[in-house]
């Protein structure tokens, strides 16, 4: 404090011209523009080779002793979402069961409260192609809920941020810090591209993605040219497709009323 007072005294009393110069500079200096941190761009599609590299890295880190829990969460999240392409928050309400060699997945649509979905729920039928398809889907549903119930994460938002941060770290290690990342939502975009490449109609894509408009996926999601032929691509239920058709074509007979609460299975 003494040195500071001495400096102020010297500038303002002994060197008044310097004090005037400081005031002139401060008064005429334009405020610096706030530089916002750039958000890393995420991919809307990815090659199977890149996906495999990233998944292998996550699984290798999950097998280690340090922070294995969250690395495992990130690995399962990426793997499960690459199959079904749900919105991240929809895993909290997902319910699955195996019927006739396929996984029947029931989901509460996240955007239904804003009239951006075709109904309260949607149903996806996923052919069981790989031995671990069922395990991946069931593990993701269980792990998402357990992370919050066990206080590993205080809320779903905190859970999603933590998983995303581990995915970012994996992307940096595998692809470098300058390249676009394969994020949780990248898998959803890739699923949309896969639907288009498989020849699904606009109404079927909207039903599978949980959209009210059959134009949303075409405008904002992965392109057909980036899609791949996937043997275990989920199939939307005929009831969901009918609701999308009714919403986008008023002349179409309306479908049965949408339930106002989850079914007993949920």
C-alpha positions in Angstrom: 0.0 0.0 0.0 2.9 2.4 0.8 4.5 1.8 -2.6 1.1 2.4 -4.3 0.5 5.6 -2.5 4.0 6.8 -3.3 3.5 6.1 -6.9 0.2 8.0 -7.0 1.7 10.9 -5.2 4.6 11.0 -7.6 2.4 10.9 -10.7 -0.3 13.3 -9.6 1.8 15.8 -7.6 5.2 15.7 -9.0 4.3 14.9 -12.6 0.9 16.5 -13.4 1.5 16.4 -17.1 1.8 12.7 -17.0 -1.4 12.4 -15.0 -3.2 14.5 -17.6 -1.8 12.2 -20.3 -3.1 9.2 -18.5 -6.6 10.7 -18.1 -6.6 11.6 -21.8 -5.8 8.1 -22.8 -8.4 6.5 -20.5 -11.2 8.9 -21.6 -10.5 8.5 -25.3 -9.9 4.8 -25.3 -12.7 2.8 -26.9 -13.9 -0.1 -24.8 -12.6 -3.5 -26.0 -15.0 -5.8 -27.6 -15.7 -8.8 -25.6 -14.3 -11.8 -27.4 -16.5 -14.8 -26.9 -15.0 -18.3 -26.9 -15.6 -20.0 -30.2 -17.8 -23.1 -29.9 -16.3 -26.2 -31.5 -18.2 -27.2 -34.6 -19.6 -30.7 -34.5 -20.1 -32.9 -37.5 -23.5 -33.6 -39.0 -22.1 -36.9 -40.5 -19.0 -39.0 -40.0 -17.3 -41.9 -41.6 -17.6 -45.3 -40.0 -13.8 -45.4 -39.8 -13.7 -42.2 -37.7 -16.6 -43.4 -35.5 -14.8 -46.7 -34.8 -11.5 -44.9 -33.9 -13.3 -42.6 -31.4 -15.3 -45.5 -29.9 -12.2 -47.6 -29.5 -10.4 -44.8 -27.7 -13.4 -44.2 -25.3 -13.6 -48.0 -24.6 -9.9 -48.1 -23.9 -10.1 -45.2 -21.5 -13.1 -46.7 -19.8 -11.1 -49.9 -19.2 -8.5 -47.9 -17.3 -8.7 -47.2 -13.6 -8.8 -43.4 -13.6 -12.1 -41.8 -14.4 -13.3 -45.0 -16.0 -16.9 -44.3 -15.0 -17.4 -41.3 -17.2 -15.4 -42.6 -20.0 -17.7 -45.6 -20.0 -20.8 -43.3 -19.9 -19.4 -41.4 -23.0 -18.7 -44.7 -24.9 -22.1 -46.2 -24.3 -23.9 -42.9 -25.1 -22.1 -42.6 -28.4 -22.7 -46.2 -29.3 -26.4 -46.2 -28.3 -27.2 -42.9 -30.0 -25.6 -44.1 -33.2 -28.2 -46.9 -33.4 -31.4 -44.9 -32.6 -30.5 -41.1 -32.8 -32.5 -40.0 -29.8 -32.3 -36.5 -28.4 -30.0 -36.7 -25.4 -32.7 -35.9 -22.8 -35.0 -38.6 -24.3 -32.9 -41.4 -22.8 -34.3 -40.4 -19.4 -37.8 -41.6 -20.4 -36.9 -44.4 -22.8 -38.2 -48.0 -22.2 -37.2 -51.0 -24.2 -38.2 -54.6 -24.5 -37.3 -57.5 -26.9 -40.2 -58.8 -29.0 -39.8 -61.2 -31.9 -36.1 -60.7 -32.4 -36.3 -56.9 -32.4 -36.0 -54.2 -29.7 -39.2 -52.1 -29.2 -38.1 -48.8 -27.9 -40.8 -46.4 -26.4 -39.7 -42.8 -25.9 -41.5 -39.6 -24.6 -40.9 -37.0 -27.3 -38.8 -34.1 -25.8 -40.2 -31.4 -28.0 -43.9 -32.2 -27.7 -44.5 -29.4 -25.1 -43.6 -26.9 -27.8 -45.7 -28.5 -30.5 -42.6 -29.6 -32.4 -43.3 -33.3 -32.2 -46.0 -35.5 -33.6 -47.3 -36.7 -30.3 -46.5 -37.5 -26.7 -44.5 -40.6 -27.4 -43.0 -42.5 -30.3 -42.1 -46.1 -30.8 -39.1 -47.5 -32.7 -38.6 -51.1 -33.8 -34.9 -52.0 -34.0 -33.9 -55.3 -35.7 -31.4 -57.2 -33.6 -28.4 -57.6 -35.9 -25.4 -57.5 -33.6 -25.1 -59.6 -30.4 -24.6 -56.5 -28.2 -27.4 -54.4 -29.7 -29.8 -55.2 -26.8 -27.0 -54.7 -24.2 -26.0 -51.3 -25.5 -29.6 -49.9 -25.6 -30.5 -51.3 -22.1 -27.1 -50.2 -20.6 -27.6 -46.6 -21.9 -31.1 -46.4 -20.4 -30.0 -47.8 -17.0 -26.7 -45.8 -16.9 -28.4 -42.5 -17.6 -30.9 -42.9 -14.7 -28.3 -44.3 -12.3 -25.9 -41.4 -12.8 -28.5 -39.0 -11.4 -30.0 -41.3 -8.8 -26.5 -42.0 -7.4 -25.7 -38.3 -7.3 -22.8 -38.8 -9.8 -24.6 -35.9 -11.5 -26.9 -33.4 -9.8 -29.2 -33.0 -12.8 -29.6 -34.3 -16.4 -28.0 -31.0 -17.7 -25.0 -31.7 -15.5 -24.9 -35.2 -16.7 -25.0 -34.2 -20.4 -22.3 -31.6 -19.9 -20.0 -34.1 -18.3 -20.5 -36.7 -21.0 -20.0 -34.1 -23.7 -16.8 -32.9 -22.0 -15.4 -36.5 -22.1 -16.4 -36.8 -25.7 -14.6 -33.6 -26.5 -11.4 -34.8 -24.8 -11.6 -38.0 -26.8 -12.1 -36.0 -30.1 -9.1 -33.9 -29.2 -6.9 -37.0 -28.6 -8.1 -38.9 -31.7 -8.6 -36.1 -34.3 -6.8 -33.0 -32.9 -8.2 -29.8 -31.4 -8.9 -28.0 -34.7 -11.2 -30.5 -36.4 -15.0 -30.7 -36.0 -16.0 -33.1 -33.3 -18.2 -36.2 -33.3 -20.7 -35.1 -30.6 -23.8 -36.8 -29.1 -26.0 -34.9 -31.6 -23.8 -36.0 -34.5 -25.1 -39.5 -34.1 -28.7 -38.1 -34.4 -27.8 -36.3 -37.6 -26.1 -39.4 -39.0 -29.3 -41.4 -38.2 -31.3 -38.9 -40.2 -29.0 -39.3 -43.1 -29.2 -43.1 -42.9 -33.0 -42.9 -43.0 -32.8 -40.9 -46.2 -30.2 -43.1 -47.8 -32.4 -46.2 -47.0 -35.3 -44.6 -49.0 -37.6 -43.8 -46.0 -40.3 -41.2 -46.9 -40.3 -37.8 -45.3 -43.2 -38.8 -43.1 -41.4 -41.9 -41.9 -38.2 -39.9 -41.1 -40.2 -37.4 -39.1 -42.0 -40.1 -37.2 -38.7 -41.8 -36.3 -37.0 -38.6 -35.3 -39.9 -37.2 -33.3 -40.7 -34.2 -35.5 -44.1 -32.7 -36.2 -43.1 -31.3 -39.6 -41.9 -33.7 -42.3 -39.6 -30.9 -43.6 -37.5 -30.5 -40.5 -35.1 -33.4 -41.1 -34.6 -32.3 -44.7 -33.7 -28.7 -43.8 -31.6 -29.1 -40.7 -30.3 -32.7 -40.5 -27.8 -35.0 -42.2 -27.9 -35.2 -46.0 -28.9 -38.3 -47.9 -25.5 -38.4 -49.6 -23.8 -38.8 -46.3 -26.1 -41.7 -45.2 -25.1 -45.4 -45.0 -27.0 -48.6 -45.3 -27.4 -49.8 -41.8 -28.9 -53.3 -41.1 -30.3 -52.4 -37.7 -31.9 -49.0 -38.7 -34.9 -48.4 -36.4 -38.4 -48.4 -38.0 -41.1 -46.0 -36.8 -44.5 -47.4 -35.9 -47.4 -47.1 -38.4 -49.3 -45.1 -35.8 -46.5 -42.5 -35.5 -46.3 -42.2 -39.3 -50.1 -41.7 -39.5 -49.9 -38.9 -37.0 -47.2 -37.1 -39.0 -49.3 -37.5 -42.2 -52.3 -36.0 -40.4 -50.3 -33.0 -39.1 -48.8 -32.3 -42.5 -51.8 -33.0 -44.6 -55.1 -31.7 -43.1 -57.1 -33.7 -45.7 -55.8 -36.9 -44.2 -58.2 -38.5 -41.7 -56.9 -37.8 -38.2 -55.3 -40.6 -36.2 -56.5 -41.7 -32.8 -56.1 -39.1 -30.1 -52.6 -38.9 -28.5 -52.5 -40.1 -24.9 -52.0 -37.3 -22.4 -49.8 -39.4 -20.1 -47.3 -42.2 -20.5 -48.6 -45.7 -21.1 -48.3 -48.3 -18.3 -45.2 -49.7 -20.1 -43.3 -46.4 -19.4 
